[in-house]
Amino acid sequence: MSYQSEAQLEDNLIKQLVNQGFNKVKIANEEELKNNFRNELFEHNKSKLNNKPFTDKEFERILRHVEGKSVFQSAMILRDKFILEREDGSEVYIEFFDSKNYSKNRFQVTNQTTVVGKRVNRYDVTLLINGLPLVQIELKRRGLDFKEAFNQIKRYKKESINKGLYKYIQIFVVSNGVDTKYFANSDKEIIFSQTFFWSDEENKRISNLKEAF
C-alpha cells in the first residue's frame, strides 16, 4: 500500500464517492463542463422552468451572469438567485445551490478534465454540485509529500483554474492517501500554512483520504 499509485488512489476515491451518492460523469474539457452545467442547472430548476430547457440565448444570459467574476463574487452568486428573463417574456428565479435542503442538490464527480490556460493542465478529481465545480482534489501517490499536490494547485491557479466556471471552486483538497488536508479558495495567493486537517467530534485528527470523505 505504501506504493499505491496516484491512479489507484483516484479510482478508489471515485468509487467511494459514487457509493455515497455522487454520479460519475465524464467531462473532458471546459466546453463539456459548460454543457454539463446547462443540463444540471435545468434539472435542478426543472419545476420552476415548467420542464422547458434553457434556450441558447437564455443560457448565454446565465453565463454572462456567472462568469468573469472574482472568487469572492462567485461565492456570493452561488448562494444567491438569478432572475432569468425567458424568451417568451416571462421571468423565473434560477437557484444555483439549495443551502437549506442540501439533499435536493445534484452531486457529480469527474476526473482528468483538461483545461487550457498558459499551459495544458489536467485536474485529478472534481466534485460538482448542480453542474458547478465546487471542490477540487489533487492527489499524489503514497510515499510522496502531499505538499507537491498543494504546489500543483498553486500553479493551476496561476495558469488555468483562474477562469470560467472554475472560479466557483470553494475548497481544495490535497492528499497522498495517508496525509490529507483542505484549504479554501481565495482571490489572494494561497499559502500552505492555511491548509487544515479534518477532525472528528472528539477533535481527533483525520488524515487518511478514505476517512476524510
C-alpha positions as CSV (number, residue, x, y, z in Angstrom):
1,M,0.0,0.0,0.0
2,S,3.0,2.3,0.5
3,Y,3.5,2.4,-3.2
4,Q,-0.2,2.7,-4.2
5,S,-0.2,4.7,-7.4
6,E,-2.0,8.0,-7.9
7,A,-4.3,6.3,-10.4
8,Q,-5.3,3.7,-7.8
9,L,-6.0,6.5,-5.2
10,E,-8.1,8.3,-7.7
11,D,-10.1,5.3,-8.7
12,N,-10.7,4.2,-5.1
13,L,-11.8,7.8,-4.1
14,I,-14.3,7.9,-7.1
15,K,-15.7,4.5,-6.2
16,Q,-16.2,5.7,-2.6
17,L,-17.9,8.9,-3.7
18,V,-20.2,7.0,-6.1
19,N,-21.2,4.7,-3.2
20,Q,-22.1,7.8,-1.2
21,G,-24.5,9.1,-3.9
22,F,-22.3,11.0,-6.4
23,N,-23.0,10.5,-10.0
24,K,-19.8,9.8,-12.0
25,V,-19.6,11.8,-15.3
26,K,-17.0,12.2,-17.9
27,I,-16.1,15.9,-18.5
28,A,-13.2,16.1,-20.9
29,N,-12.8,19.9,-21.2
30,E,-14.3,23.3,-20.4
31,E,-16.8,23.1,-23.2
32,E,-18.2,19.9,-21.8
33,L,-18.2,21.5,-18.4
34,K,-20.4,24.3,-19.6
35,N,-22.8,21.8,-21.3
36,N,-23.0,19.7,-18.2
37,F,-23.7,22.9,-16.1
38,R,-26.5,23.8,-18.5
39,N,-28.1,20.4,-18.1
40,E,-27.7,20.1,-14.4
41,L,-28.9,23.6,-13.7
42,F,-32.0,22.9,-15.7
43,E,-32.7,19.7,-13.9
44,H,-32.2,21.4,-10.5
45,N,-34.7,24.2,-11.5
46,K,-36.9,22.0,-13.7
47,S,-40.2,22.6,-11.9
48,K,-39.7,26.4,-11.9
49,L,-39.0,26.2,-15.7
50,N,-42.1,24.2,-16.4
51,N,-39.9,21.5,-17.8
52,K,-38.8,23.8,-20.7
53,P,-35.0,23.6,-21.1
54,F,-32.9,26.7,-21.5
55,T,-32.7,28.1,-25.0
56,D,-29.2,29.1,-26.3
57,K,-30.0,32.8,-25.6
58,E,-31.2,32.1,-22.1
59,F,-28.1,30.1,-21.2
60,E,-25.9,32.9,-22.6
61,R,-27.6,35.2,-20.2
62,I,-26.9,32.9,-17.3
63,L,-23.2,32.5,-18.4
64,R,-22.9,36.3,-18.6
65,H,-24.1,36.5,-15.0
66,V,-21.9,33.8,-13.6
67,E,-18.6,34.1,-15.5
68,G,-15.9,36.6,-15.3
69,K,-16.2,37.3,-11.6
70,S,-13.8,37.1,-8.7
71,V,-13.7,34.1,-6.4
72,F,-15.5,36.1,-3.7
73,Q,-18.1,37.4,-6.1
74,S,-18.6,33.8,-7.5
75,A,-19.2,32.5,-3.9
76,M,-21.9,35.2,-3.5
77,I,-23.6,34.4,-6.8
78,L,-23.6,30.7,-5.8
79,R,-25.7,31.4,-2.8
80,D,-28.0,33.9,-4.5
81,K,-30.7,33.6,-7.1
82,F,-30.8,35.0,-10.6
83,I,-33.8,36.4,-12.3
84,L,-33.8,34.9,-15.8
85,E,-35.9,36.6,-18.5
86,R,-37.1,33.8,-20.8
87,E,-37.6,34.3,-24.5
88,D,-41.4,34.3,-24.1
89,G,-41.0,37.4,-21.8
90,S,-41.7,35.6,-18.5
91,E,-39.3,35.8,-15.6
92,V,-38.1,33.0,-13.3
93,Y,-35.8,32.8,-10.3
94,I,-32.9,30.4,-11.0
95,E,-31.3,28.8,-8.0
96,F,-27.7,27.6,-8.2
97,F,-27.4,25.9,-4.9
98,D,-30.0,24.8,-2.3
99,S,-28.4,25.6,1.1
100,K,-31.5,24.7,3.1
101,N,-32.1,21.3,1.7
102,Y,-28.7,20.1,0.6
103,S,-30.1,16.6,-0.4
104,K,-32.1,18.3,-3.2
105,N,-28.9,19.4,-5.0
106,R,-27.4,17.3,-7.7
107,F,-23.9,15.8,-6.9
108,Q,-21.4,14.7,-9.5
109,V,-17.8,13.6,-9.6
110,T,-15.5,13.7,-12.6
111,N,-11.8,13.2,-13.2
112,Q,-9.0,14.1,-15.6
113,T,-10.6,17.1,-17.1
114,T,-8.3,19.0,-19.4
115,V,-8.2,22.8,-19.0
116,V,-6.1,25.0,-21.3
117,G,-4.6,28.2,-19.9
118,K,-1.0,29.3,-20.0
119,R,-0.3,25.6,-20.2
120,V,-2.5,22.5,-20.7
121,N,-3.4,21.1,-17.3
122,R,-5.4,18.0,-16.3
123,Y,-7.2,18.1,-13.0
124,D,-7.4,14.9,-10.9
125,V,-10.9,14.8,-9.2
126,T,-13.5,17.5,-9.3
127,L,-16.8,17.5,-7.3
128,L,-19.7,19.3,-8.8
129,I,-23.0,20.5,-7.4
130,N,-25.7,21.4,-9.8
131,G,-23.1,21.4,-12.5
132,L,-20.7,23.9,-10.9
133,P,-17.2,22.7,-9.8
134,L,-17.1,23.4,-6.1
135,V,-14.3,21.0,-4.8
136,Q,-11.0,20.2,-6.5
137,I,-8.9,17.3,-5.2
138,E,-5.3,16.8,-6.3
139,L,-3.6,13.5,-5.4
140,K,-0.1,12.2,-5.2
141,R,0.9,8.6,-4.9
142,R,1.6,7.2,-1.5
143,G,5.1,7.8,-0.4
144,L,5.3,11.3,-1.9
145,D,5.0,14.5,0.1
146,F,1.4,15.7,-0.3
147,K,2.7,19.3,-0.4
148,E,3.6,18.5,-4.0
149,A,-0.2,18.4,-4.7
150,F,-0.6,21.8,-3.0
151,N,2.2,23.3,-5.2
152,Q,0.4,21.8,-8.2
153,I,-2.8,23.6,-7.3
154,K,-0.9,26.8,-6.7
155,R,0.4,26.5,-10.2
156,Y,-3.0,25.7,-11.6
157,K,-4.5,28.9,-10.0
158,K,-2.0,31.0,-11.9
159,E,-2.3,29.1,-15.2
160,S,-5.8,27.7,-15.7
161,I,-8.0,27.4,-12.7
162,N,-8.5,31.2,-12.5
163,K,-11.1,31.5,-15.2
164,G,-14.6,30.4,-16.3
165,L,-16.7,28.2,-14.0
166,Y,-13.7,27.1,-12.0
167,K,-13.9,30.4,-10.1
168,Y,-16.7,28.6,-8.3
169,I,-14.4,26.2,-6.5
170,Q,-14.8,26.7,-2.8
171,I,-12.5,24.1,-1.4
172,F,-9.2,22.4,-2.5
173,V,-8.2,19.1,-1.1
174,V,-4.6,17.6,-1.3
175,S,-3.7,14.1,-0.4
176,N,-1.2,11.3,-0.8
177,G,-3.7,8.8,0.7
178,V,-2.1,8.9,4.1
179,D,-2.0,12.7,4.7
180,T,-5.0,14.8,3.6
181,K,-5.6,18.5,4.1
182,Y,-8.1,21.1,2.8
183,F,-8.0,24.8,2.2
184,A,-10.3,27.5,0.9
185,N,-10.1,29.1,-2.5
186,S,-9.3,32.8,-2.5
187,D,-8.6,35.7,-4.7
188,K,-5.4,36.1,-2.8
189,E,-2.3,33.9,-3.0
190,I,-2.8,30.6,-1.3
191,I,-0.2,29.5,1.3
192,F,0.4,26.1,2.8
193,S,0.1,27.4,6.4
194,Q,-3.6,28.0,5.7
195,T,-4.2,24.3,5.0
196,F,-6.0,22.2,7.6
197,F,-6.6,18.6,8.7
198,W,-10.1,17.4,9.3
199,S,-11.1,16.3,12.9
200,D,-13.8,14.2,14.4
201,E,-16.3,15.0,17.2
202,E,-13.6,14.4,19.8
203,N,-11.1,16.6,17.9
204,K,-9.1,13.7,16.8
205,R,-7.2,14.4,13.6
206,I,-8.4,12.7,10.4
207,S,-5.6,12.4,7.8
208,N,-6.4,9.3,5.8
209,L,-8.1,10.2,2.5
210,K,-10.8,7.5,2.8
211,E,-11.8,8.6,6.3
212,A,-11.8,12.3,5.2
213,F,-14.6,11.5,2.7
